[in-house]
């Protein structure tokens, strides 16, 4: 955030090669009287005319947009990697038992008893990650009710809540949504290639 503010400040308050502030017209309607007081924003932005914002402001916005897009992409890649590692660890725990893993790791895998209630989104992720095939919403809801019964009572319409979370996970690129052979929407955890 501070980087963005500094970029805007640098663009809006340029300095001469010697480091002295360059005189900038104030936003007042008085004729210029030699006053070199700097305006905090260009006239267009100060008046709220977003469509006619200065090229410097537009450049900062484009730069911030590119950085945000890159961060979303990195988050998606990280979430896919986390899912792959969690699947691997869950498989190993299923194979060798929970006694080979410390309690902190069990809690991170949603298998142990943690001090706080696990979140609904985390439970939905777990249902998809542990499935070896794409799931319909109804199937995922049934698994969720069996594995995490505490959520059934907290949601008026559990299937609608599950669908909402699955849509959000799709936007994060953690989950893939498509129609099965019967034309019904199914959800599948995205695995690393």
Secondary structure, DSSP 8 states (H G I E B T S, - for coil): -HHHHHHHHHHHS-B-TTS-B-----SSSS---S-----SS-HHHHTT-GGG--HHHHHHHHHHHHHHHHHHHHHHHHHHHHHHHHHHHHHHHHHH-GGGS-HHHHHHTT-S--SS---HHHHHHHHHHH-SS-EEHHHHHHHHHHH-GGGTTT-SSHHHHHHHHHHHHHHTTSEEEEE-TTS-EEEEE----
